[in-house]
Amino acid sequence: MRIFLAYLGVVLIWSTTPLAIKWSSVDVSFVFGVTARMCIGAVCLFLLMLLARQPLRLNRKALQTYLAVALQLYLSMLITYWGAQYIPSGWVSVIFGLSPFMTAFLAAAFLKERSLGLGKLISYVMGIIGLLVMFNSALEINELAIQGMLAMLMATFLYSVSSVWVKQIRAELPALTQISGGMLFALPAYLVTWYWLDAAALPVAVSQQTQLAILYLGMIATPIGFALFYYLLIYLPATSVAMITLITPVFSLLLGYFVNQEPLTLKIAFGSGLIVLALAIHASTDRRQNPV
């Protein structure tokens, strides 16, 4: 039951996160938006650590895990924020939906998981076709949309690398410890990046929408969303955790369309539908291979 509730929580948070990312950079630079989020998130995480009375372990495997988590918290997230400036928020979730495919290849290579097969190869081809349709849709927006999509693909790959790396280390750390330790590496990197790109300049005026989006991302999406994600990663195969992205693209696209007036053409819907269908085939094949 706990795993189911954690899974549901991640789905809800990840469905709303792309739009919040978009709103959090409306009045500020993307670097300030993500740095402010991580600063708030770090405070919340360490308060949770104190309340849970969980020590921050510093052995070799723990430090390796923190570094692997920081790869997602810093590099993948920073690239996500940059790319999200140029594409509709729903597309962020759709492209991240390709993470099970990337995770499957990495898990097969490094974790020896049974993540390849005929059914999954068919799903990969469908996913690629769907992605090509999305690229064609991006061309109809502007050239920057292509750059945004390429950035999201890179961010998704780094996210998958981080997930598989954590599983490979097998440090057996509590989820809260993993994300808090990863923040120890990620937060200084963000502060340096903010100083380098923005000269540590504070924004003059920030709208309430942007403030609330940053607070939501810092207080909910970062501490709770990532903690639940790494909790699932402890008990489920890496490919099964990545299946969360089967549901979130649909919710994110609809949320962006109805709440943020983002485009949702037939071509976008078709490309997204192909990716989601590919994910469904992938998930179905995974359940047959791992019936427990």
Secondary structure, 3 states (H helix, E strand, C coil): CHHHHHHHHHHHHHHHHHHHHHHHCCCCCHHHHHHHHHHHHHHHHHHHHHHHCCCCCCCHHHHHHHHHHHHHHHHHHHHHHHHHCCCCHHHHHHHHCCHHHHHHHHHHHHCCCCCCCHHHHHHHHHHHHHHHHHHHHHHHHCHHHHHHHHHHHHHHHHHHHHHHHHHHHCCCCCHHHHHHHHHHHHHHHHHHHHHHHHCCCCCCCCCHHHHHHHHHHHHHHHHHHHHHHHHHHHHCCHHHHHHHHHCHHHHHHHHHHHHHCCCCCHHHHHHHHHHHHHHHHHHHHHHHHCCC
